[in-house]
Every structure is written in C-alpha cells, then in structure tokens.
C-alpha cells in the first residue's frame, strides 16, 4: 500500500529527530542537510555547504554551493519543528525567496560582508559573492520546506537580480515523497523537444527485426545537448557516469581543441554518446522520423563529451552551431532499468580500466561490505543487553525497503537489531575512511567528489588484491564511523563552537590525530573501539583538544582567501595544520598517547585478516564450483571449445571440474574456475 503524505511526514520527522540526536545537530541543520543529501545523491545538486544566517532586515540563507562554471546555488529553509503537516502557501513561498534574494543582492552589490563577523560562515559566503562579482553567471534559489506546497501555487518564472539570471526551485514534503517513492529514488526527467527547443531531433530506428527493446540512432545538435546539460546538470548523467566525471573533473583537451579549431570535424572525430530512456515518442516530420519526447533520459557513456561541450562554449566563448553529436539511444522500461542500465554503463565504459564508473553499487567491494554488515554482530555496549548490527546501505533505500513488508512487531525487532543511527551509506563510508587513509581535503570537497576519490582508490586496490577488504577492514571502518560521529557530537558541544564549519573541523581533527600517531610510528587502536562500541575518555579529551586547535587554524585562512570553507579545500590548509604536530604533542593527554598501538601490531592484525579472507574466498569459490554438476561443466567446456574461447591451461582447469564429485578441485583451482565462469558469461554463454 502506498504511503500517505501524512505517514511520510511522520516518518520523515522521526528520522530527522533520530539523525539530529545521533549527531548532536540542531534540527534545522539536520533538516537542510538531509534534503540536500537526497538531492546530491540523485543528481539535482552538485554539492552543499551549511551556512545559517538571519538578519532583522529580512535577509536569510541556510546554505550554498559554488560550482566551477560560475553558477551559485543558495538555499533557504522553511522549518519550524512542526508537529503536524501544514500547507505552504504562495505568500510563504514569496517571502522565503525574497529573504534569500535580499541576501544575494546585499552581498553582490552592497558589500554586506563588511557588516558581518569575519570568522562566521556568512561572512565567507557574502564576501565570496562580492569577490566573484560578474563571474557569477546564474543563481538558483532553493526553498526546502517541511510543509506541503498548496495546489494553488503555480511555477515561479525565472528572473534577474543585479543583472544576474535567477531561477527558483521548491522542495516541499510532497515532492520529497514523490522522489523517494519513484524508481531509483529520483524525480524522472521528461523532455519535450518541440516545446523546449523548437523542433524534434532526427533519428533512425535501430531495432529492426528485434522485439527485445527499441533503439535509435540519433544526431543531436551540440547546442541542444549543451543546453540540456546546463538545465538539468548531473541529473542527465547516469549515476556511474556522475561518479566518473567527479573523479576526472577536467574538460577533455582533445574535445576542446576540436570544438575550437575544427568544429566541422567534431562528428567525425568524436565517438558520440550512449544513452537510455524509459519512453521515447517519435513522429514523421518533414525530414523523416524524429524524436519529440524522451522520458528519463540518462547518458551512460559520453558524459565527458557532454560536459566538455558545455564548459568549452562557456569558458572559451565558442559557438556550438554546426556541431552535431551521434547518440545511441536504448529504450529500457522502468522494470528492467535497475539491472540493465548499470550494465550498459559498465560495458560502455570499459575503455577506462579502473575508475569510479566501474564502482557502482553492484561492485563486489560493496557486496562484500553489505554481507559483513548483515552477518557480523557488533559487541553490546556497556550496560546494554543485546548486540546490534551496523546496516550498510549498498543501494539507495535499502534500509527502508528492508522494513516495507514487515509487520509492526517485525519492524520493531528489525530496528532494535539495526538501529537507524547505525545505518551508513557509500558516501558515509568514503568519509569515514578518507580522513585516515587518503587526504582530508577530499572530504571537504563534498560528499560526491570525496566518494569519487574513494571509489578510484578502492577500485584500484581491489583489482590488485581483494583480500585486504576483510572482516578487519569492516570492523575498522565501523570503529572509524563511531569515532567520526562522536567527534561531530563533541565539536557541537564545545564552548568555542559558533555553529559553523563543523564538517571541516571534524575532518581535519581526525586527520591530524591520525597524522600525529603515524609520525610516532603508532596507530589509533580501532579494534578496541570496535570491541567497546564507544571511545575512551582519553581519546575523547584528545579529540576536544585537537578540534579546538584545528578550529583556530582554519578560521585564519591564508591571505587572499576570505572563505574558510574554500580554504579547507586547499592543499595549503592541510600542510599548515600538519606543522602543528609539536604543539599538539604538548597538549595531548598522556593516557591517549599510551593508548596508541604500534604500527607493527596493526600490520600483523591486517596480515591475519588477509589470510582468513583468502581462506573464506577459497571456501566460497569451492562452494560455487561444487554447486554446478559435472554434466553442466562438460557442456560449458564443449561450447567454449567450439568457439575457441579457452587457453590450454583453462581447458585443463575445466576438465578437472567435469570430474566432480570423483575429483574435487582445490581451493586455488576453484578461485580460478570462478573467474573463468565470469569470462565465459561475458562471452554470451549461459552459465
């Protein structure tokens, strides 16, 4: 049964309260961050920085994000901890947008920053708006509301403030519910080309003689493709492609050069793009068949071509007229899209051997982490009677889906075993890990860019050896999660904390403590944290001391940088913090120093875990191999031989499997046979 808006509001509010309690956030902060996270995960937003500011002059802002193309997003919240769902009227909407518009106008042209406290987040934002000036080419205002938008409110027309184009976006409770209940938890794009761009797009059907699915070959004008990217941004890109672009970031130099110097050769030189859609509407026009509408268009390969066209036209002031891009479009219905679209993305991006595009939710790393999270019980905390689990949400919405068909009693049992504060996502995991193992600067770049960096690193490490991702790795990740979330609470409770830069302080606090331990050839005792499920008082005190030092340092950015958040994204910020090692040594409690374990002990723990994982992998592979009868192995061998797919060594290996059960393959042979099965499957043979 579909959830009513009242039920959704109630559940949303309870999740909000739980989240705020778990992280010691104010409910307003938790609200805007929760909505922003939802929109970032589904491609509506590139990033989000918290920044609460209210003034008696009728100005307000609750968050912002600058992107690299001169676009600014400003966020304002309509939130009052309401107990009951209320209606959001047109007057409410107008008033909210007027407040955030006033803030932008005062910052852009009236030097508002001069009236603000220099260490406050709003100073950095206002100053950056002023400093960027004419470089800001468009502003998007977002209203996040805990109320339901009245049906009488019509769309707000785009406008202009201080000579800058402005658009308005409302995310109320009803729209959030629609997004979370839709396929893939995203609001689907529905593009009508004649209405939006003045004409349909020429196409040729490519599905002749096939009833499996429809496909088209399309030649799309670069002006339209660039315009769609400007309007819809990352929503146009399939999730894996979004990750890949976050990891790569730069405009492709070859594509840029062709656009600028040889635009007439673009079609010949460029490989084009691969895309999918849920529905496609075509008609016969004057020049033949043309596409007039696409529903849920997703670019699964060619995201960099699309982004490069847009960036080059903007930054280099180059016309895209006369440039065309070939598009291979497959029509995949909503029921198949969850499985088929990621596979198209995977196969279409095979030229990039190890990259974030390969690192989607079906990657074996995520599957292994999920398996650990469902199987491994965390020790009961002191005073608690029962053990619990940490729920890893490999794919979006799994935590809610796991409860959707449970009775009320079963739901209570599930939530007792898997408490909501112990649910964590892929981007959470990337955050917990990167502050220790990668670079804290990445964590400050935002959830998506940080995840892309993590994906790139883990994907590469998995290719070399998957045995390092074992129970020790999982338990250490949970210990790091406990430490991360505890640090969030501690920072919020400090007398020097004024409500800004918590995310930056937390990331650098943990990184600096890790750096301190490393310089002394030591490590945090993560297994002790796992076993206790909380941190010691000495470690807690060390976090308080380090976080105060970090806060003092980052709020005094390098000369020429006015925005603390931007400073935290720079390499220089981390380098300057690392120079505080001697100061930190004098401040840290002796009990914390004595709690550190030697690197050698940590190394031995990892070695034992790798060995155990290797054994587990071997047993798992053996089980898979033995589940397939000898007759099936024999049939696979004959098919592969007839197609010439196997080497002599692989033929010998498969011959061993054909003798099951009289001869049992070794664990090593089974591991090789499992890899061989993947190879056979990729060649189109049914396994």
QUIBEL-V415423 format. One record per backbone hydrogen bond with DSSP energy under -1.0 kcal/mol. NH is the residue of the N-H (numbers start at 1). CO is the residue of the C=O. Records with the same first field share a line. If there is no record, write none. Layout:
BEGIN
NH->CO + CO
END
This chain:
BEGIN
8->4
9->5
10->6
11->7
12->8
13->9
14->10
15->11
16->12
17->13
18->14
19->15
20->16
21->17
22->18
23->19
25->20
30->26
31->27
32->28
33->29
34->30
35->31
36->32
37->33
38->34
39->35
40->36
41->37
42->38
43->40
44->39
45->39
49->64
51->62
53->61
55->59
58->55
60->99
61->53
62->75
63->75
64->49
65->73
67->71
70->67
72->138
73->65
74->140
75->63
76->142
78->144
88->148
93->89
94->90
95->91
96->92
97->93
98->94
99->95
100->96
101->97
102->98
103->99
104->100
105->101
106->102
107->103
108->104
109->105
110->106
112->106
114->111
115->112
116->113
120->117
124->120
125->121
126->122
127->123
128->124
129->125
130->126
131->127
132->128
133->129
135->132
136->133
137->70
138->70
139->165
140->72
141->167
142->74
143->169
144->76
145->171
146->78
148->86
150->88
153->150
159->166
161->164
164->161
166->159
167->139
169->141
171->143
173->147
176->172
177->173
178->174
179->175
180->176
181->177
182->178
185->182
191->294
193->292
196->192
197->193
198->194
201->291
203->289
204->217
206->215
210->207
216->329
217->204
218->327
219->202
220->325
222->323
225->221
226->222
227->223
228->224
229->225
230->226
231->227
232->228
233->229
235->232
236->233
237->234
238->299
242->238
243->239
244->240
245->241
246->242
247->243
248->244
249->245
250->248
256->252
257->253
258->254
259->255
260->256
261->257
262->258
265->262
266->263
269->265
270->266
273->326
274->301
275->328
276->298
277->330
278->295
279->295
281->293
283->290
285->288
288->285
290->283
291->201
292->281
293->281
294->191
295->279
296->189
298->276
299->236
300->274
301->274
306->302
307->303
308->304
309->305
310->306
311->307
312->308
313->309
314->310
315->311
316->312
323->320
325->220
327->218
328->273
329->216
330->275
331->214
332->277
337->333
339->336
340->336
341->337
344->340
345->341
346->342
347->343
348->344
349->345
350->347
352->349
358->355
359->356
363->360
367->363
368->364
369->365
370->366
371->367
372->368
373->369
374->370
375->371
376->372
378->388
384->381
388->378
389->417
391->422
393->424
394->392
398->395
401->397
402->398
403->400
406->403
411->407
412->408
413->409
414->410
415->411
416->412
417->413
418->414
422->419
423->420
424->391
429->425
430->426
431->427
432->428
433->429
434->430
435->431
436->433
437->433
438->434
442->439
444->440
445->442
450->446
451->447
452->448
453->449
454->450
455->451
456->452
457->453
458->454
459->455
460->456
461->457
462->458
463->459
464->460
465->461
469->466
470->468
474->470
475->471
476->472
477->473
478->474
479->475
480->476
481->477
482->478
483->479
484->480
485->481
486->482
487->483
488->484
489->485
490->486
491->487
492->488
493->489
494->491
497->494
505->501
506->502
507->503
508->504
509->505
510->506
511->507
512->508
513->509
514->510
515->511
516->512
517->513
518->514
519->515
521->518
522->517
523->597
526->524
529->525
530->526
531->527
532->528
533->529
540->536
541->537
542->538
543->539
544->540
545->541
546->542
547->543
548->544
549->545
550->546
551->547
552->548
553->549
554->550
555->551
556->553
561->558
567->563
568->564
569->566
570->567
575->571
576->572
577->573
578->574
580->577
581->578
584->580
585->581
586->582
587->583
588->584
593->589
594->590
597->523
599->521
602->598
603->599
604->600
605->601
606->602
607->603
608->604
609->605
610->606
611->607
612->608
613->609
614->610
615->611
616->612
617->613
618->614
619->615
620->616
621->617
622->618
623->619
624->620
625->621
626->622
627->623
628->625
633->629
634->630
635->631
636->632
637->633
638->634
639->635
640->636
641->637
642->638
643->639
645->640
651->647
652->648
653->649
654->650
655->651
656->652
657->653
658->654
659->656
660->657
663->659
670->666
671->667
672->668
673->669
674->670
675->671
676->672
677->673
678->674
679->675
680->676
681->677
682->678
684->681
685->680
END
